[in-house]
Amino acid sequence: QAQHCFLVSVEYCEEEVLSHEVMGSDVRIAYKPFSLMMDGIPVISLPKPPDTIPISSDRSTLSNLLSLMEGGVVLSSREEGIYAERHSQAIVSWMGGTGDEMHVMERDVDPVMLFNRETFRQELERFSRADGFQPQIGFSLWFGQDSSLSAPISILIKLPWAQQLFKQAHD
């Protein structure tokens, strides 16, 4: 299974609006990119809020938030793990990959490691010996809030190679 691949699932107000697989080591998740590539990095373009989102106030909250998402977040898969850089004006928080605490991502600072490959391998080894918790096979990003409970936009990123290793260890 490819080491550099992302399965990206986007939810607006808990409704899935986009699911996409990205092959490659970098991806930008942003709203209304000017083209499908920015800085040579492929872009997952966040869609407009669908009419199926019931409350108009939720739709206007989403529209306002999306307007702050043009720079988006860049994910980079490296040898030691998955890193993220926040370029959006919207608040971005994340959880998973390296523990179960919520973290707020700072803007325009060095990339933050969201997923440590070595930690995953250690957790997987402990789990397969029935000596630890099930390891995380991805992480979540939330936009617009520093809490997952009220964030209008949530993005779940799974790592197919981690899913595959977990499945092999589980079987």
N, C-alpha and C positions, 0 to 999 in steps of 0.2 A: 504494500500500500504506500502511496506517495507520502513522503515526509512533509512535503510542503503543499498542503491542501486545506481548504476551509469549507465547512458546511455552514452557511449563514441563513438564519431564520429571523425575519423581522416581524415584530408585532406592534400594532398601534392599538392602544387601549385594550390589550389582551386579545386582539383579533389578528391572526396571521395575514400579512399582506404581501409577503415575498419570501421565497425560499430559493437559495442559489448556491451552487457549488463552484468554488474557485480553485483552479489548479494553478500553482505558482506560489512564490514565497512572499509576495506583497499584494495587498488590496486596500483600496480606500473605500470607506462607506460614507457616502455624502448625499446631499440633496441637490438636484438640478446641476449636475456637473456640466461644464461647457462642452466637454467631449467625453468619449468613453475612456480616454486616458488622460491622466494629469500627472506631470512629472514622470511619464513613462510607467505609471502604476495603473493597473486596471481599476475601474470604478464600479462599485455596486451602487446604483442610483436609487435612493429611497423614493417610493411613489408618493403621489398626492394622497391625502386622506380619502378613503373610499366613502361613498354615500351610505354604506351599510353601518358606519359608526353612528349609533342612534342619536346622541345628544349633540345639537349644533354647537354648544359651548365646548365640547370635547374636540369637535372638528376645528373650531377656531383656535383652540389651544395648540392642537397639532400643527396647524398652518403657521402659527407664530413661531413655534419651536423649529419647524423645518426651515424657516427662513434664516435661522441661526446655524444651520447645519451645512452650509455650503462648503466649508473647509473639511468638514467631516473628521473621521478618525482613520489613521493609516495603521493597518496591522502588518507586521513583518515576521515571517517564520525564519528563524535562525537556528544554527546548530544547537545552541543551549536552550532555546525556548521561543515563545511567541511574545513579541513586543508590540506596544501600541504607542502612538503619538496622537495627541488631541490637537486638531487645528480648528475645531468648531468653536463658536462663541457659546453654544449651549453647554450646560453642566453635563459632564460625563462621569458616571460612576461604574464600577465593575466589581465582580465577585467571581470566585471559582479559580480553578487552575492551581493556585498556590495558597490554599486555605479557604476558610468560609467567612471571612470578614468583608464588609463593604468598604471599598476604597474610592475616593474621588480622584479623578485624573486631572493633573494640573495642565494648563495650556502652555504650549510653546516651550516645553522643557525637554530634557533628554528622554528618549523612549523608555517606557516603563515595562518591566517584564510581567506579563499576565499569566504565563504558563511556563513552568520550568520542567524541561524534559527529564532531567535527572531525578527530581522530586517525584515526578509521575512514575518513573521506573521503580524507585524505592517503595512507593506506596503500593504499586501493583504487586511487587514481590511479597510484601507483608500480607497483602490481601489474599494472594494465592496460597499462602501458608496458613490462612484463617487467623491471621495475627494482626489485622488492622481493618480500617474502614475501606469501603469501595473508593478507588481513586476517581478524581474528576476527569472526564474525557473532553472537557472544553471549559468555557467560561461565558459569562453574561455581561452585556453592557447595557446601561440605562441612560437615557438622554432626558434632560430637563429637570431632573430631581436628584438629590443625593440619597434617595431611598427608593428601593425597588417597588415599594407598595403603591406609590402614586405616580410613578414615571409613565408618561404617555407613550414613550417609544422604548421598547426593549428589544435587544438583539441577542440571540443565543448563537454562539459559535461552537460547533463541535469539530473535533479533529479526527478525521477518518482513521489515521494511523493509530491513534490512541484507542479508538473504538475497537479496531482490529486486534490490537495487543490484549485489550481487556477481554474480548470475546474468547481469544485463544486461552487465556489464563483461566477463564471461567469454565470453559468446556473441558 
